[in-house]
Amino acid sequence: MKFAHPRPQMQRSNWTPLNGVWRFRYDDARTFTHPSQIESWPMEIIVPFPPESEASGIGDRSFHSLCWYERDFDFEPSSERVILHFGAVDYSAKVWVNDRFAASHEGGHTPFWGDITPLLDPSGKQKVTVQVEDDPHELAKPRGKQDWQLESHAIWYPRTTGIWQTVWIERVSKNYIEKIRWTPQVEIYAIGFEARVIGEEADELAVDVCLRHGDQLLAHDRYRVVEREVDRVIILSDPGIDDFRNELLWSPERPTLIDAVVRLMRGEEVLDEFVSYTAMRSVNILRDRFMLNGRPYTLRLVLDQGYWPETLLAAPSDDALRRDVELAKAMGFNGVRKHQKIEDPRYLYWADKLGLMVWEEMPSAYRFTRSAIKRTVREWTEAIERDYSHPCVIVWVTFNESWGVPELTAVGKQRHAVEALYHLTKTLDATRPVIGNDGWESSATDIIGIHDYDANVEHLRQRYGAEIKPEQLFDRRRPGGRILTLDGYPHRGQPIMLSEFGGIAFAKCPQPGVEHTWGYTVAHTEEEFARMYTELMHTVIHTALFSGFCYTQFADTFQEANGLLCADRTPKIPIEQIARVTRISPTYIPGGV
């Protein structure tokens, strides 16, 4: 079976996926501490599907806190180094190769790797073993929408334990490029490039970067490695006139990517080589507008939980990820809010390539403890580092609806946590807007997001209509029964978005194992569903106060039947009809644009 490269912005040719059938066993009694102690493997699992999923071949959704994976693979050692990669393992993992310790990691949504070169058997017969700890009841770790009850309830869904993204190995030279970073700088028509080199000490190392758009050579430069790093700005030839400049700018309407080949050189010897890509695009906030490439841009987003019935958080295939991007665009949306999930990099690749903007959101812990905050900071830092170079990512969201910080209005250290995560994110990435806490109780934030599931369009008009001034909204209105901004953080002119609304449940497509469905409001027929969606969209799009919106939601997700699509991605009403409504032009845009 052919697998797509799991790291699309650093694609080396010499890589091997380790997905497929692995040995598997639960260890709830914590009997084993080392692979050599395990004498029998009663089950097999198909990686990278979690054991709770049907696609894994196990489909066990009961409570298990610890499990083990193991598989054999053939791999001949050579003079090159060998790196073992894990896309994501939920939650805490320890890895052995040939019964010798190789790597460990904590955090269920971000990648990790280890250099296994000295652990390989010269015979070419290798074995990798993984221990995974994932307490299903632990609420002080980032877990997103994973339920802590036995059966899915309310807005939470089946748990995902263990390996749920691609496992793979690659050969690299003794000196190689560990990571890169692309930073578009539209205002000076340039691309920032950073690279980190690791390996043996070597003189005269340089990084060669070649940028192309189609057949057009944009730049071909070589930079000396100093202190194992390269940090340069690649200036492109600026045509000056907007019509020509715009040909190279990335947007949902024109997702132009710049292809890159990156090489690590010693003289004319190529030590490392991979293909990558970047894009020329900027995102920022100017007064009450979101700006894309220096121009006001209305965000039309759909909330996407990123679950599938048979594979849960794991994607069924690369084609399924591409199809989700295509469907969001086909329904008229220019972006998605990936809700409570750090999505597979392959999704971000298709969003980059096909033109779909992404709000990336940190999965929540639900208890406020020092441990929870430290875990959140560590994993969020890794997520930003992993996804910084994707042009589709336009906004970072650190908290949602005060989850994990439930007493923001009264407890100072919880307010400090939100403000600290906001400022940390701005420090790690100064190029994108950041939302400190989406939904209500905003403090430090670049966009004020409001969650309001009132299906009565007259109520929405009264709450947000033309006669309502922003100061009235923040002083008097209480969507969800919550204040919109905390004391000391009045509205400073930031864009206001209706970042969750809709939630119309239309249970058109029964799901196996789901007995009861719900939504924030209910439609009983296709005609009623279409009418309610149209009325809500007309109202929100024509509300001048909003600089954008995010409709709930993309697809039915287990008991939540409020998707525009069924769980299997079948449209509930004709997709062209959805698109016509989603793309309605507003009669007025704030700022007179």
Buried (B, 14 or more C-beta within 10 A) or exposed (E): EEBBBBBBBBBBEEBBBBBBEBBBBBBEEEEBEEBEEBEEBEBBBBBBBBBBBBBBBBBBBEBBBBBBBBBEBEBEBEEBBBBBBBBBBBBBBBBBBBEEBBBEBBBBBBBBBBBBBEBBEEEEEBBBBBBBBBBBEBBBBBBBBBBBEEEBEEBBBBBBBBBBBBBBBBBBBBBBBBBBBBBBBBEEBBBBBBBBBBBEEBEEBBBBBBBBBEEEEBBEBEBEBEEBEBEBEBEBEEEEEEEEBBEBBBBBEEBBBBBBBBBBBBEEEEBBBBBBBBBBBBBBBEEBBBBBBBBBBBBBBBBBBBBBBBBBBBBBBBEBBBBBBBBBBBBBBBBBBBBBBBBBBBBBBBBBBBBBBBBBBBBBBBEBEEEBBEBBBBBBBBBBBBBBBBBBBBBBBBBBBBBBBBEBEEEEEBBEBBBBBBBBBBEBBEBBBBBBBBBBBBBBBBBBBBBBBBBEBEEBBEBBBEEBEBEEBBEEBEBBEBBBBBEEBEBEEBBBBBBBBBBBBBBBBEBEEBEEBBBBBBBEEBEEBBEBBBBBBBBBBBBBBBBBBBBBBBBBBBBBBBBBBBBEBEBBBEBEBBBEBBBBEBEEBBEEE
